[in-house]
Amino acid sequence: MLKYFNVESTKIACWINSSDFGAHKQNLIFIHGSGGDHSLWSLQYAKLHKHYNIVAVDLPGHGHSKGSGESDVGNYCLWVRKLLDALRLKNSILVGHSLGAAITLQFALNYPQEIKGIVPVGGGMKMPVNPSLLGFFKTNPAEAIDLICKFSLAKENRPQFFDLLKKSLSRANIDVLYDDLSACNKLNLTEEIGKIAVPVLVICGAEDKMTPPDFSRQIAGGIGGAKLCLIEGSGHMVMMERPKEFNEALNIFVLSISQGG
């Protein structure tokens, strides 16, 4: 169910377990990508809520949350940290897609003592955005969203998911979406990535054209002990395109943390 929490006098919306939140040993915090909201994780929380305490957040300025968004990944990290404080959740595992992946990586650098692990999905140490695409958002945002939807999905999955993804992104405030992409474009963790010391599972669609698999290989290669999972038949929206495989990989990772592996 969707609940609202006051964070710095701002209403932040989150999907959480409807009846047994707090009853499970592990907390999973899902963080969406640029212009997204909690609903992009629906194929995860619909299946996993019986086993974990789940929080699928709408970042400020996104979905049902108030606020105006940010243009810096570090600022989004602060919001996530304050939300976890409001929820009184410690030792959570952060699962983030695209912009959310950048947030998980930065969070692991800034606040490692507050989490048990991270799962960056479709991310990179750098996440450059084509300048033409950024410019397109100022002149023809509808066409820009179409391009993002096209390149975010493996070709075989576009008939099933294109309209759904377009509907989701079309709900976004264009200025917030632009700032999200700008935050990704400014990201550069190449000098710091090796300092991450929490358990890490890097997930990427094998056909990801937005953040190619080599980006994920670089993350995993730069962090000691990190695991890499490339999921065939999926693009940038791997958690939607191949939810069964995604959820299985996530479950195995969480179990390994629970068992101290």
C-alpha positions, 0 to 999 in steps of 0.5 A: 500500500502507498503511505506518506512520510514527512521528511524535512517537512516534505511528504514522501510517498512509498509503497510498503507491505500492507499488513506485515511491514516490520515483521521480516528480518530483511529490509529492501529499499527500491529506488527508481530511475530518472523520471520514474516512481515506485510503480516501476518495481511492481513486479518485485514487490508484488512477489517479494513482499511476503519475505521482506520489509519493502519500501519502494520510494517515490523520490522528491518531485516524483510520483506521489511525493511532494518537492521539486527533485534534485540535480545532484546524486549526493542530494538524493542520497541525503533524502534517502538517508532521511527517509530511512531515519523516518522509517527507523530502518537500519541495515537495509539493502538498497536496490536502485535502477539507473539514477537509483543505481547511482544513488546506491553507489554514492550512498555506499560511499557516504553512509556505509555503516547504515546499510547491509548491501547494495544492488545497482541495476543498469548503472555505471561509475559514469552515466553520460547522457547524450547532449542532444537528448538533454536538449530535446527535452527543452524543445520536444519532450514528448519525442525525447520520452519516446526515444528513451522508451525505445532505447530502454527496452530490448527490441523483443520486449518493446511491444509488451512494455513500450506503452507502459513505460511511456505512460509512466515517464509521461507522468513525470514533471519534465523539469524534474526528469531533465534534472535527474538526467543532469544528475546522472550526466555529472556522476563520476565515481571512478576514483572512489568506486574501490572504497565501497566495502559493503556487499554488492550485486550488480545487475544489468540487462544483456541488451541494455543500450542506455547503460551498456553491460560494460558499465556494470562490468566496470562497477563489479570489477572496481569493487572487491567481492562484488557479484555481477549478473547479466540477464539475457533477453532484457534491456535497461528495464531489466526488472520489468522485462525479466522479473523472474530472473531478476527476483531470483538473482536478488533473492540469492544475494539477500540470502548470501548476506543473511548467511554472512556469505 
